[in-house]
Amino acid sequence: MTKPPKNLLIIISDEHRKDAMGCTGHPLVQTPNLDALAACGTRFTNAYTPSPMCVPTRAALACGEPVHAIGHWDSASPYDGKRRSWMHEVRDAGHEVTSIGKLHFRSTDDDNGFTREILPMHVVGDGWMDALLRENPRPYDTAYELAAQVGEGDSTYTDYDRAITAATVDWLGEKKGSDEPWVGFISLVSPHYPLTCPAEYRRLYRAEDMDWPLVADQKPDHPEMQRLLNFFDYGSHFDAASIREAKMSYYGLISFMDACVGQILSALDDSGQAEDTAVLYISDHGDMMGDQGIWTKQVMYDQSAGVPMILAGTGVPAGKTVSTAVSLLDVAPTATAVAGLPADAKPGQRHSSLT
């Protein structure tokens, strides 16, 4: 009988829309490492975020409960460790639970449930307050930066992802010969904007090949959507040429992120822990990339609210796709299941393990 995995490696990216992978049939995006992971595992084709924004999503993912239940609604109310997370449960059951990279919680000074936080990124100060105002908000005068920062080169985010990847490779190297169970929560930032992409990956794509945003000139006419798009007026700073350039950079950042994933998975193989480890790839939310005239996220269209989700490991069917709707809230029961905790263990008891 095959022994179930005792370790869990979660790799989460930021702002990766679910259709932008080779394994989904996208005609342009090159993701050989994610494609290989999907080929040896199961891909969930209808996976969704609990909120199309970083901070509330990451709080809900930790707690295994929707944002309305936990009260972390927005970018000004990050997770503070007070509500028990799946990380607390798994750590207190005797597993090492290590995070490497972006968390977007309140602070490392809080007990977020991790054994260690390596290179954490948390919210700055009290979080971003401006967008909470429903009436007469201050002008969002930096929206132009999304279009202005499109191009070839490195950014603080791509430098950060390289550091996260290197730290993860080192951390997995420490696992050689170990029998102690562990969970790794590896959080990359790419392909989150700025849409500044390392040359090696941006040059995989050509402007003349780029697909055009869906119904780009038919913005939603709902009053609340109009209010949102008047505030986040990213689209007004793009023209036809810069839209194609932005898509090149976004797809290039996905390929860059995919290369980071490949290095991490190679390190897992080298550690001798692969057979004992379930691997879950997810993103916190998607990106509209100009569809419906909308840029970045925050809306409930599929491009923003949908997320990629791939699970691989011993006992997981290879090359399978599952169309049943799933959610990032299912990560909590998946983590507790791999750790061998009872099925009714909180958090996430109202959701199901993906295993």
C-alpha positions as CSV (number, residue, x, y, z in Angstrom):
1,M,0.0,0.0,0.0
2,T,1.3,3.5,-0.9
3,K,2.2,5.6,2.0
4,P,0.4,9.0,2.0
5,P,2.6,12.1,2.0
6,K,3.5,13.5,5.4
7,N,4.9,16.9,4.2
8,L,3.1,19.7,2.3
9,L,4.8,22.3,0.0
10,I,2.5,25.2,-0.8
11,I,3.8,27.5,-3.5
12,I,1.6,30.6,-3.9
13,S,2.1,33.3,-6.5
14,D,0.5,36.7,-6.6
15,E,-1.9,37.9,-9.3
16,H,-1.7,34.9,-11.6
17,R,-4.9,34.5,-13.6
18,K,-6.0,30.9,-14.0
19,D,-6.0,30.8,-17.8
20,A,-2.4,31.9,-18.2
21,M,-0.6,28.6,-18.3
22,G,0.4,26.2,-21.0
23,C,-1.5,23.4,-19.3
24,T,-4.7,25.4,-19.6
25,G,-4.3,25.6,-23.4
26,H,-3.1,29.2,-23.5
27,P,-1.5,29.7,-26.9
28,L,1.2,32.0,-25.7
29,V,2.2,31.6,-22.1
30,Q,5.2,29.4,-21.4
31,T,5.0,27.6,-18.1
32,P,7.0,24.3,-18.5
33,N,7.4,23.7,-14.8
34,L,3.7,24.2,-13.9
35,D,2.8,22.2,-16.9
36,A,5.0,19.3,-15.7
37,L,3.4,19.6,-12.2
38,A,-0.1,19.4,-13.7
39,A,1.0,16.4,-15.8
40,C,1.9,14.4,-12.7
41,G,-0.9,15.8,-10.6
42,T,-4.5,17.1,-10.7
43,R,-5.5,20.6,-11.9
44,F,-8.7,22.2,-10.5
45,T,-10.2,24.2,-13.4
46,N,-12.8,26.1,-11.3
47,A,-10.8,27.3,-8.3
48,Y,-11.6,30.7,-6.8
49,T,-10.3,33.2,-4.3
50,P,-12.4,34.2,-1.3
51,S,-11.6,37.9,-2.1
52,P,-9.8,39.3,-5.2
53,M,-7.4,41.3,-3.1
54,C,-4.2,40.2,-1.4
55,V,-4.7,41.1,2.2
56,P,-8.2,39.7,2.9
57,T,-7.5,36.6,0.7
58,R,-4.4,35.7,2.7
59,A,-6.3,36.1,6.0
60,A,-9.1,33.9,4.7
61,L,-6.6,31.3,3.4
62,A,-5.0,31.1,6.9
63,C,-8.3,30.8,8.8
64,G,-10.1,28.6,6.3
65,E,-13.1,30.8,6.6
66,P,-14.7,33.5,4.3
67,V,-13.9,37.2,4.9
68,H,-17.3,38.0,6.2
69,A,-16.8,35.4,9.0
70,I,-13.4,36.6,10.0
71,G,-13.8,40.3,9.6
72,H,-10.7,40.8,7.5
73,W,-12.4,42.7,4.6
74,D,-9.8,44.9,3.0
75,S,-6.2,46.0,2.8
76,A,-6.5,47.9,6.1
77,S,-7.4,44.8,8.2
78,P,-4.6,42.3,7.8
79,Y,-4.4,38.9,9.6
80,D,-3.0,39.4,13.1
81,G,-2.8,35.9,14.4
82,K,-5.6,36.3,16.9
83,R,-8.0,33.9,15.1
84,R,-6.5,30.4,15.0
85,S,-5.2,29.4,11.7
86,W,-4.4,26.1,10.0
87,M,-0.7,27.0,10.6
88,H,-1.3,27.1,14.4
89,E,-3.1,23.7,14.2
90,V,-0.4,22.0,12.2
91,R,2.5,23.5,14.1
92,D,0.9,22.6,17.5
93,A,0.5,19.0,16.3
94,G,4.2,18.7,16.0
95,H,5.0,19.7,12.4
96,E,7.5,22.4,11.4
97,V,5.5,25.1,9.6
98,T,7.8,27.6,7.8
99,S,6.9,30.5,5.6
100,I,9.3,32.0,3.1
101,G,8.3,35.2,1.3
102,K,5.3,37.4,1.1
103,L,2.6,37.0,3.8
104,H,0.8,40.4,3.9
105,F,-0.2,39.8,7.5
106,R,0.0,42.5,10.2
107,S,3.4,41.7,11.7
108,T,6.1,39.1,12.5
109,D,5.6,40.2,16.1
110,D,2.2,38.4,16.0
111,D,2.0,34.7,16.4
112,N,0.8,33.8,12.9
113,G,1.2,30.1,13.5
114,F,4.6,29.6,11.8
115,T,7.6,28.0,13.3
116,R,9.7,30.4,11.3
117,E,9.1,33.3,9.0
118,I,11.9,33.7,6.5
119,L,12.1,36.9,4.4
120,P,8.5,37.9,5.3
121,M,6.7,40.8,3.7
122,H,3.9,42.2,5.8
123,V,1.6,45.2,5.2
124,V,3.2,48.6,5.7
125,G,1.9,50.6,8.7
126,D,-1.8,50.3,9.2
127,G,-2.4,49.1,5.6
128,W,-3.9,51.0,2.7
129,M,-6.8,53.2,3.9
130,D,-7.6,55.4,1.0
131,A,-9.8,53.0,-1.0
132,L,-12.1,52.5,2.1
133,L,-13.7,55.8,1.5
134,R,-17.0,55.5,-0.3
135,E,-17.6,59.3,-0.7
136,N,-15.1,61.9,-1.8
137,P,-11.9,59.8,-1.7
138,R,-8.6,61.4,-2.3
139,P,-7.4,61.2,-5.9
140,Y,-5.5,58.0,-6.6
141,D,-2.7,59.9,-8.5
142,T,-0.3,57.0,-8.9
143,A,-2.5,54.9,-11.2
144,Y,-0.3,56.1,-14.1
145,E,2.6,54.0,-12.7
146,L,1.1,50.7,-13.9
147,A,1.5,51.8,-17.6
148,A,4.7,53.8,-16.9
149,Q,6.6,50.9,-15.4
150,V,5.9,48.5,-18.3
151,G,9.1,47.3,-19.8
152,E,12.3,45.2,-19.6
153,G,14.4,45.0,-16.5
154,D,14.5,44.0,-12.9
155,S,12.4,45.4,-10.0
156,T,12.4,45.1,-6.3
157,Y,9.8,42.4,-6.7
158,T,11.7,40.2,-9.1
159,D,14.8,40.6,-6.9
160,Y,12.7,39.6,-3.9
161,D,11.4,36.5,-5.8
162,R,15.0,35.5,-6.5
163,A,15.8,35.8,-2.8
164,I,12.7,33.8,-1.8
165,T,13.7,31.1,-4.3
166,A,17.3,30.9,-3.1
167,A,16.1,30.8,0.6
168,T,13.7,28.0,-0.3
169,V,16.3,26.0,-2.1
170,D,18.6,26.3,1.0
171,W,15.7,25.4,3.4
172,L,14.8,22.3,1.4
173,G,18.5,21.3,1.4
174,E,18.3,21.2,5.2
175,K,15.6,18.5,4.9
176,K,18.0,15.9,3.5
177,G,17.8,12.8,5.7
178,S,15.2,14.2,8.0
179,D,12.2,12.2,9.1
180,E,10.4,15.1,10.8
181,P,7.2,16.3,9.1
182,W,7.0,19.8,7.7
183,V,4.9,22.3,5.8
184,G,6.5,25.0,3.6
185,F,4.4,28.0,2.7
186,I,6.5,29.6,-0.2
187,S,5.0,32.9,-1.3
188,L,6.3,34.5,-4.5
189,V,5.3,38.0,-5.6
190,S,5.4,37.6,-9.4
191,P,3.5,38.2,-11.7
192,H,2.2,41.1,-9.5
193,Y,2.9,44.5,-11.0
194,P,5.1,46.5,-11.6
195,L,5.0,45.1,-15.1
196,T,8.8,45.3,-15.3
197,C,10.1,41.9,-16.5
198,P,13.6,40.5,-16.6
199,A,14.9,40.5,-20.2
200,E,15.4,36.8,-20.5
201,Y,11.7,36.2,-19.9
202,R,10.2,39.2,-21.6
203,R,12.0,38.3,-24.8
204,L,10.1,35.0,-24.9
205,Y,7.2,37.1,-26.3
206,R,6.6,39.4,-29.2
207,A,4.3,42.4,-29.2
208,E,2.8,41.4,-32.5
209,D,1.7,38.1,-31.1
210,M,-0.2,39.4,-28.1
211,D,-3.8,38.7,-27.7
212,W,-6.1,41.7,-27.2
213,P,-8.1,42.2,-24.0
214,L,-11.7,41.0,-24.1
215,V,-14.3,43.7,-24.8
216,A,-11.8,46.2,-23.7
217,D,-14.0,49.1,-24.8
218,Q,-17.2,47.9,-23.0
219,K,-16.7,48.9,-19.4
220,P,-19.3,47.8,-16.9
221,D,-22.1,50.3,-16.4
222,H,-23.0,49.4,-12.8
223,P,-22.7,52.6,-10.7
224,E,-20.4,51.0,-8.1
225,M,-18.1,49.6,-10.9
226,Q,-18.1,53.1,-12.4
227,R,-17.0,54.6,-9.1
228,L,-14.3,51.9,-8.8
229,L,-13.0,52.5,-12.3
230,N,-13.0,56.3,-11.9
231,F,-10.8,55.8,-8.8
232,F,-8.5,53.1,-10.2
233,D,-8.3,54.7,-13.7
234,Y,-5.3,52.5,-14.8
235,G,-6.9,52.0,-18.3
236,S,-6.8,55.7,-19.1
237,H,-3.0,55.6,-19.1
238,F,-2.7,52.8,-21.8
239,D,-2.8,53.0,-25.6
240,A,-2.7,50.1,-28.1
241,A,1.1,49.8,-28.1
242,S,1.5,49.9,-24.3
243,I,-1.3,47.3,-23.8
244,R,0.6,44.9,-26.0
245,E,3.8,45.8,-24.1
246,A,2.0,45.2,-20.8
247,K,0.9,41.8,-21.9
248,M,4.4,40.8,-22.9
249,S,5.7,41.8,-19.5
250,Y,2.8,40.0,-17.6
251,Y,3.3,36.8,-19.6
252,G,7.1,37.2,-19.1
253,L,6.7,37.6,-15.3
254,I,4.6,34.4,-15.3
255,S,7.4,32.6,-17.1
256,F,9.9,34.1,-14.6
257,M,7.8,32.9,-11.7
258,D,7.5,29.5,-13.4
259,A,11.3,29.3,-13.5
260,C,11.4,30.0,-9.7
261,V,8.9,27.2,-9.2
262,G,11.1,24.9,-11.3
263,Q,14.1,25.7,-9.0
264,I,12.1,24.9,-5.9
265,L,10.7,21.6,-7.3
266,S,14.3,20.6,-8.3
267,A,15.5,21.4,-4.8
268,L,12.6,19.2,-3.4
269,D,13.8,16.3,-5.6
270,D,17.4,16.8,-4.5
271,S,16.3,16.8,-0.8
272,G,15.1,13.3,-1.1
273,Q,11.7,14.4,0.3
274,A,9.6,14.4,-2.9
275,E,8.0,11.1,-2.4
276,D,6.8,12.1,1.1
277,T,5.6,15.5,0.0
278,A,2.3,16.8,-1.5
279,V,2.8,19.9,-3.7
280,L,0.1,22.5,-4.1
281,Y,0.4,25.4,-6.5
282,I,-2.0,28.3,-6.1
283,S,-2.3,32.1,-6.6
284,D,-4.0,34.6,-4.3
285,H,-6.2,36.0,-7.1
286,G,-6.1,36.8,-10.8
287,D,-5.6,39.9,-12.9
288,M,-8.0,41.5,-15.4
289,M,-5.2,42.7,-17.7
290,G,-7.5,45.1,-19.6
291,D,-10.5,42.8,-20.0
292,Q,-13.7,44.7,-19.8
293,G,-11.5,47.8,-19.7
294,I,-10.3,46.8,-16.1
295,W,-6.7,46.5,-14.9
296,T,-5.3,44.6,-11.9
297,K,-7.9,42.8,-9.7
298,Q,-10.6,43.7,-7.0
299,V,-13.6,42.7,-9.2
300,M,-15.5,39.5,-9.3
301,Y,-15.0,38.7,-13.0
302,D,-13.5,35.3,-13.6
303,Q,-10.2,36.7,-14.7
304,S,-9.8,38.4,-11.3
305,A,-11.6,36.0,-8.9
306,G,-10.4,32.7,-10.5
307,V,-7.1,31.2,-9.5
308,P,-4.8,28.4,-10.8
309,M,-4.7,25.4,-8.6
310,I,-2.6,22.2,-9.1
311,L,-2.1,19.4,-6.6
312,A,0.6,16.7,-7.0
313,G,2.1,14.0,-4.9
314,T,1.7,10.4,-3.9
315,G,-1.9,9.2,-4.3
316,V,-3.0,12.2,-6.4
317,P,-4.2,11.2,-9.9
318,A,-1.8,12.2,-12.6
319,G,-2.9,14.3,-15.6
320,K,-6.4,14.7,-14.2
321,T,-8.6,17.8,-14.3
322,V,-11.4,18.4,-11.8
323,S,-14.2,20.8,-12.7
324,T,-15.9,20.8,-9.3
325,A,-15.7,24.3,-7.8
326,V,-13.1,24.7,-5.1
327,S,-11.7,27.6,-3.2
328,L,-8.5,28.8,-1.4
329,L,-10.5,28.1,1.7
330,D,-9.9,24.4,1.0
331,V,-6.2,24.9,1.6
332,A,-6.8,24.8,5.4
333,P,-8.5,21.3,5.5
334,T,-5.9,20.1,3.0
335,A,-3.0,21.2,5.3
336,T,-4.6,19.6,8.3
337,A,-5.4,16.4,6.4
338,V,-1.8,16.0,5.2
339,A,-0.7,16.6,8.8
340,G,-3.0,13.8,10.0
341,L,-5.3,15.9,12.1
342,P,-8.9,14.9,12.6
343,A,-11.2,15.8,9.7
344,D,-13.3,18.1,12.0
345,A,-10.3,20.0,13.2
346,K,-10.6,23.8,12.8
347,P,-10.0,25.9,10.8
348,G,-11.7,25.1,7.5
349,Q,-14.0,22.5,8.9
350,R,-16.8,23.7,6.6
351,H,-14.6,23.0,3.6
352,S,-13.0,19.8,2.1
353,S,-9.5,18.6,1.7
354,L,-8.2,18.6,-1.9
355,T,-6.4,15.3,-1.3
